Amino acid sequence: MEIKEIFENNKNWIQEKLQKDANYFSDLSKGQDPDILYIGCSDSRVTAEELMGVAPGDVFVHRNIANMVPNTDLSAMSVIDYAVAHLGVRHVVVCGHYYCGGVKAAMQSQDLGILNPWLRNIRDVYRIHQNELDDIKDEEARYKRLVELNVQEQCINVIKTAEVQRAFLDRGITVHGWVFDIHSGKLIDLKIDFSEILKDVMKIYHLDS
């Protein structure tokens, strides 16, 4: 795609919005009040708003390679703090996708330079669930399962944050783990039982008040 095409597309998009609602942009500029914080992958094939069918202003979005939520990533931590403590979102979604390049790279024993410390977080997920993953003999099935387990672990990382724990105590915020299937276009709720998973984890991370 040529850059000039983007600006032409922008002009067309503006006209389309104004034809439907003459106050669209003036209303949009008044502020945001999203219900959902969406943490997804930067993959160019996976666009948050489009796959959920939502409009601008509905979802606060953070994307990075392989939808990671490491506590050392100040960008992710700042997004969670702002969305939860200041915007007051009611839901936090971590959404991975099958055939994720970041997850695939983490499964390979290669030196990938600056990507190494980032991918180590995914390799830690593999280490935590190594027995289950090694029992899966089909490589593609193992790959897809690691995508799911990575989503699960990143949701746990979200729950470990003080902001989310306070919001849970104050107003019952919920955390969701999803996967987008690129082959079918389906959005899949993994229905992760976080209460069971976190029984031991929260002995250390739980905030009483």
Protein Blocks (a to p, Z undefined) as FASTA:
>chain_A
ZZklmmmmmmmmmmmmmmmomklmmmmmnoccdfbdcdddfbfklcfklmnopaehjacc
dddehiiabfklmklmmmmmmmmmmnopabdcddddehifklmmmmpccdehjmmmmmmm
mmmmmmmmmmmmmmpmblklmmmmmmmmmmmmmmmmmmmpmklmmmmmmnopacdddddd
fknopacdekiafklmmmmmmmmmpcfZZ
